[in-house]
Amino acid sequence: MSHDIATLLMRNLMDVFGEGDAARRRAVVDEIFNEDAVFIEPHGIYRGRDEISRIAGVIRATHPTFRYSPIAPAEELHGLAGRLRWVAGNPGEPPAYAGTDFVVARDGRIAAVYLFFDGEPDPTGAPIVA
């Protein structure tokens, strides 16, 4: 199944990194990521669907009540790459941190995700990934 960049960005944010159920998260990873995809963030590099699904679960478990919210529409470049700016935190409270996801697509699936944090990732200064 092939997806446009905006869909890939939103599904990655909400249905992979925002999903608390491991089976649902894994099903989405299998659907929207290439088998050899890579996720690169300040704390590490994760290769392949197994590792991406695993680290998304680790990150989710760190802040299980947080919700991700886009703060601008997804931006696309020629149907091959794009970015999405977002914030995360508990509903009804100020965001705890913000970030920008950049994706590169191949054959309508994510080939690579690059995550940049915008400011401190956590008010205590603790890293998102332990």
Residue pairs with C-beta under 8 A, 6 or more apart in sequence:
1 31
1 108
2 107
2 108
2 109
3 11
3 32
3 105
3 108
3 109
4 76
4 79
4 108
5 74
5 76
5 77
5 79
5 80
5 81
5 82
5 103
5 105
6 73
6 74
6 76
6 82
8 32
8 82
8 103
8 105
8 109
8 110
9 74
9 82
9 83
9 84
9 101
9 103
10 70
10 74
10 84
11 28
11 31
11 32
12 32
12 101
12 103
12 110
12 113
13 68
13 70
13 84
13 86
13 101
14 68
15 24
15 25
15 28
15 32
16 25
16 28
16 29
16 32
16 52
16 53
16 56
17 56
17 59
17 60
17 68
18 60
18 67
18 68
19 25
19 28
19 56
19 60
20 60
20 64
22 53
22 57
25 53
25 56
25 57
25 60
26 49
26 53
29 49
29 52
29 53
29 56
30 49
32 109
32 110
33 49
33 52
33 109
33 110
34 106
34 107
34 109
34 110
34 111
35 48
35 49
36 47
36 48
36 111
37 47
37 48
37 49
37 52
37 109
37 110
37 111
37 112
37 113
38 45
38 46
38 47
38 111
38 112
38 113
39 45
39 46
39 51
39 52
39 55
39 112
39 113
39 115
40 46
40 112
40 113
40 114
40 115
41 114
41 115
41 129
42 115
42 116
42 117
42 121
42 127
43 127
43 128
43 129
44 55
44 129
46 52
46 54
46 55
52 113
55 129
58 129
58 130
59 128
59 129
62 128
62 129
62 130
63 88
63 96
63 128
65 90
66 88
66 89
66 90
66 96
67 88
67 89
67 90
67 91
68 86
68 87
68 88
69 86
69 87
69 88
69 95
70 84
70 85
70 86
71 85
71 86
71 87
71 98
72 84
72 85
74 82
74 83
74 84
75 82
75 83
75 84
76 82
79 105
80 104
80 105
81 102
81 103
81 104
81 105
82 102
82 103
82 105
83 100
83 101
83 102
83 103
84 100
84 101
85 98
85 99
85 100
85 118
86 98
86 99
86 100
86 101
87 95
87 97
87 98
87 99
88 95
88 96
88 97
88 98
88 99
89 95
89 96
89 97
90 96
96 122
96 123
97 117
97 118
97 119
97 120
97 121
97 122
97 123
97 128
98 117
98 118
98 119
99 115
99 116
99 117
99 118
99 121
100 115
100 116
100 118
101 113
101 114
101 115
102 113
102 114
102 115
102 116
103 110
103 111
103 112
103 113
103 114
104 110
104 111
104 112
105 111
117 128
121 127
121 128
122 128
